[in-house]
Amino acid sequence: MPRRKFSAALAAAAMLPALSVPASAAAKITVFDVPGDAGGTFANSINVKGAITGSWDDSNGASHGFVRSADGTITTFDAPGAQGTTDAIAISDKGTVAGYYSDSNSIIHGFVRLADGTATSFDPQGSTDTRATGIDAKGNIAGWYVDDNEVFHGYVRARNGSITTFDPPGSTATVVNDINSDGACIGEYIVDGVVHGFVRAADGAITTFDPSGSTNTEPYGINTAGSITGYYADSNNTAHGFVRASDGTITVFDPANSGQTVPLSIDTKGVITGDYDDTNFVTHGFVRAADGTITAFDPPGSRETFAFSIDTKGAITGYFDGDGFQGFVRKP
């Protein structure tokens, strides 16, 4: 089944179908598989050097991590102690990978893997389920965990291994989705059953926000300038994309006549990628230029396309359902 970076635990809004926008003919799309994959290759993140990380499934249904270098060389790995699941979620510019894995007792832990292959597992104190969802250029990791009372909290793990936990004021559940090069992280939290967005600065200051009319705000990507992208749901449970500038100004967007838009990543120039559904409930990738122009794309033969991450050169990675699930990289 397709995997998504965003948290199903806090997803409260129904997503409705969207109409397609014109596809690009100029971009080059390269398709790849991890050698020996039996259940699919799922690319989640790309760094400034063009290295990609993600996960792949074997014939027994177990998932493993991989790193694909810019020249196409693929290295597979498992987190230390993994028994059945290794999900590699994010890769830094230095090639450090962050993600999570399940152990023999089906407990989920976070892990960090350096470019030389050295890997370390970690958990915030009291965690029964730890997810790492973002890593910055310095090796700081952001994510969320679940405590003994099944309450979700955010955390930031410094490169030296120290972990700081946090929640926006009044939060009854906090999920962190990304972190930028300045150590600012973003995500969503719940108050009185409503999901709101937040950004937490490196010094710990938290700012909350919602696009006008939002009943559910889920930020997923933050760039070096502090611009944030994600989606929100309106009172009709219709999902729309948004971008929030560092000064707090929010711009909403959708492909023409769309009813579901899910932006997931934003680069240093403000270019955004993600995916959307057409009127036949088929999912396509899209890229939104800094001037607001939106272009749809699909790898050849795709039945559904999921775009997850964009690097500073505009290269996009993700995966698609063609002849099974395969990874792709799209270069403009």
ABEGO torsion letter per residue (X at the ends): XBBBABBAAABABBBBBBBBBBBBAABBBBBBBBBGBAAEBBBABBBAAGBBBEBBBBAAGBBBBBBBBAAGBBBBBBBBGBBGBBBBABBBAAGBBBBBBBBAAGBBBBBBBBAAGBBBBBBBBGBABBBBABBBAAGBBBEBBBBAAGBBBBBBBBAAGBBBBBBBBGBABBBBABBBAAGBBBEBBBBGGBBBBBBBBAAGBBBBBBBBGBABBBBABBBAAGBBBEBBBBAAGBBBBBBBBAAGBBBBBBBBGBABBBBABBBAAGBBBEBBBBAAGBBBBBBBBAAGBBBBBBBBGBABBBBABBBAAGBBBEBBBBBEBBBBBBBX
